[in-house]
Amino acid sequence: MRVFIAPLNWGLGHATRCVPLIEHYQREGHEVVLGGDGDSLLWLKRRFPTLRIEPLAPLRVRYSASRSQVGAMLRMLPDFIRFIHQDHLLLQSLQNKYCFDLIISDNRFGLYLPRTHHREPITDNRQPRTVYLTHQLRIRLPRLLRWAEPLARRIHAAFYRRYDEVWVPDYADPQQSLAGWLSHPANLPANARYIGPLSRFTAYPSEALANNSPFFILHSPFSTVALLSGPEPQRSLLEQDLIRRFENRPEPVLIVRGKISGPQTQTVHQHITLVPRLEDEPLVDALNQCSRIIARSGYTTIMDLDALHLMHKAELIPTPGQSEQEYLAAYLRGRQISK
């Protein structure tokens, strides 16, 4: 079977949560082709250097520096519509080239194919099974726009109904759910099913790992580890806030800047160590040894912390104005308090 997997380039979370899917199909002996754009595709290319890569439509996401992202999202709307259309056309071309058996789109709206009226393929360009991966069956909007949430949900559904299946990376049991209201609507769509959380750290034990990274050695445990992620300028603004917060404290702090491009170097600022990125083993080692983890409340980060059983250490800081992250931070904080 030939499988095409393509994540949305909106931070690195969509790419990293595709890792267990990619590895699953590789273990099963299937051929995997990867698609995408920007830093997320570059990250996947480094993670899976032997797999074929196909560039898809580019999407440049940039947040506002203010506490509201409504204006930034509205300005991006024409580009997003073009992005969906270009993805749709590119996929049809790729299907003619590869004849995929399975297409998995992580939140890329346009990676569906025109429906065929034939139950059986009549040419080599056979009809593949298409899957849309999302944890947001409901859309959380800013408070002043809550009245429009049913409309946003219908628009989203109009896209994912074009796929054969919708895979929801969350627990089916609402009591265990990591996404809460977002992933558990009153009525589950007919083509949707829960597949459980997806994390590249699922296979790692919860105890600290021996670090054997060839390019970065953690000489001593850090009291706090901060994981930065997401589009600019909010990523940089949080980095600056954290440096100000810890620069006069004696505790050792590690800031993983979430930068995919550039050389892997470390910068020490008094007791603060900054690195662009870390490979999985030293990162898990640092997270297990520290007493506090600071991160954005992005859903992939939440799934990773859940997989490592480290949610109790987390200080989740939502991106200002990003309603989904604000909801997730409040939801998980309330769940921790109720335990």
Buried (B, 14 or more C-beta within 10 A) or exposed (E): EBBBBBBBBBBBBBBBBBBBBBBEBBEEEEBBBBBBBBBBBBBBBEBBEEBEBBEBBBBEBEBBEEEBBBEBBEEBEEBEEEBBEBBBEBBBEBBEEBBBBBBBBBBBBBBBBEEEEEEEEEEEBBBBBBBBBBBBBBBBBBEEEEEEBEEBBEEBBEBBBBBBBBBBBBBBEEEEBBBBBBBBEEEBBEBBEBBBBBBBBBEBEEEEBEBEBEEBEBEEBBBBBBBBBBBEEBBEBBBEEBBEBBEEEEEBBBBBBBBBEEEBEEEEEEBBBBBBBBBBBBBBBBBBBBEBBBBBBBBBBBBBBBBBEBBEBBEBBBBBBBBBBBBBBBBBBEBEEEE
